[in-house]
Structures are given as structure tokens and as C-alpha cells.
Amino acid sequence: MSVWQGEPPADDAAARTTFRALYGKYIEREYPTPPTSKIAEFVAILVKRWPDDTDEAFDESPWAAAPLICEASGPVMYFAISYSRADEAASFAAATAAQLGLVCFNPQEGRLWH
């Protein structure tokens, strides 16, 4: 799943283009850029719901990597969700992104989440 700060793309094709550009600029970098305040707020809400700060909490969380904030760089975040919790966590993440005015995109399916 990917979430970013910016103008909402017109359609899935535009979202794929934007995602690729953001991925190349921020995610593939050797040294990530600190997340923007809006992306950091998004992550804080997710880890408040499902903490990732201890081994025990991480075992119970849907996040495939911890700490989750390390999956964010600048205005974008690209993160994996464990398969067994994908529906629940993706729905929560998409709703949270929408509340914060962030774009939510599923790169595996190549489509925007609404």
C-alpha cells in the first residue's frame, strides 16, 4: 500500500505514474528523506491502532515491517501489510488517509483506494 501527500490523481493511470515518480524520488534513495508532518501523523494513527514498538506488539500488528515510520520518506509512504490482516488494516489505512487528505494507492493492483 502506498499513501502520499499531494493532489489526487485523476484516475488509476495517473496514480500509477505519480507513484512511480514518488517511489523513484523518495523510496529508492539510499538515504530517505524525513517524512512530512502529514505522513508522520498518518503513521502515528496507524501505530496507535496497532503498535509496532515491541516484539510482542509487532507480532500482533498487521504491519510487515517495524518501525512503520521507517517505510515513510518525504511526502510518501510505501508499506506492506501481512496477508492475514490485509482487509482490516488496508481498510483502516485507506480511511485514515482519506480523513487526512492523503492519496491512497494499491501498487499491486494498480488502483486508487476510495
Residue pairs with C-beta under 8 A, 6 or more apart in sequence:
1 78
1 79
1 80
1 81
1 90
1 93
1 94
1 104
1 105
1 106
1 107
1 113
2 19
2 22
2 23
2 76
2 77
2 78
2 79
2 104
2 105
2 106
2 107
3 39
3 42
3 76
3 77
3 93
3 97
3 102
3 103
3 104
3 105
4 18
4 19
4 22
4 39
4 75
4 76
4 77
4 102
4 103
4 105
5 36
5 38
5 39
5 75
5 76
5 101
5 102
5 103
6 18
6 75
6 103
8 103
8 112
9 15
9 17
9 18
9 103
9 112
11 112
12 110
12 111
12 112
15 103
15 105
15 110
15 111
15 112
16 105
16 107
16 110
18 103
18 105
19 105
19 107
22 74
22 75
22 76
23 76
23 78
25 74
26 32
26 33
26 73
26 74
26 75
26 76
27 73
27 76
27 78
29 73
32 70
32 72
32 73
32 74
33 73
33 74
34 73
34 74
35 43
35 69
35 72
35 73
35 74
35 75
35 77
36 74
36 75
38 75
38 100
38 101
38 102
39 72
39 74
39 75
39 76
39 77
39 102
40 69
40 72
41 100
42 77
42 96
42 97
42 100
42 102
43 68
43 69
43 72
43 77
45 96
45 100
46 63
46 68
46 92
46 93
46 96
47 53
47 61
47 63
47 67
47 68
47 69
49 92
50 57
50 60
50 61
50 62
50 63
50 89
51 57
51 58
51 61
52 58
52 61
52 63
52 66
52 67
52 68
53 66
53 67
58 66
61 85
62 81
62 82
62 84
62 85
62 86
62 88
62 89
63 79
63 80
63 81
63 82
63 89
64 79
64 80
64 81
64 82
65 71
65 79
65 80
68 79
71 77
71 78
71 79
71 80
72 79
78 107
81 89
81 90
81 93
82 89
90 106
90 113
93 104
94 104
94 113
94 114
97 103
97 104
97 113
98 104
98 114
103 112
104 112
104 113
105 111
105 112
105 113
106 112
106 113
